[in-house]
């Protein structure tokens, strides 16, 4: 009687799929940066992992905390919710692009002066959001808290500031100091 060796199971070919990539040119903090990125790369990951601009923080990675807020063409946006390839012709400003240690942006200086931070993790997003928010107010864009949405001039009350900043969470609860810093800049206390 002849016993044959057990037949080996055929090995399935494992498909090797390369992620789709693209050459992307981003203008970040006034500087043109060229990257080769997977098309699925979020702007947040492009900034942090590829350009090493780690001031922009990854908090929830779901657009709920605001720690990743940057300015795109002067408007605030959660960088975790947008793809890097979507912003080739845009002007992207991160916290690093607002000011420097020797020449702070007025909002950065106000956050320091008013103790608008505790652990500091949310602070870059808070500052970028506050800068964008003041531009929205200046442009006359109403919020849910705006008393008269038809008015060309918006009264920047504490309630208005809190409503407009509600997309930025501070787990340390430095909110009164954040509002004070924003008010300081809005009222011209910092130039």
Secondary structure, DSSP 8 states (H G I E B T S, - for coil): --------------------EEEEEEEETTEEEEEEEETT-BHHHIIIIIS--TTS--SSSSSSS-TTEEEETTEEEEGGGSBGGGGTTSEEE-HHHH-BTTB--HHHHHHHHTT--SS-TTHHHHHHHHHHHHHHHHTT---TT-S-TT-SS----HHHHHHHTTTS--TT--HHHHHHHHHHHHTTS--
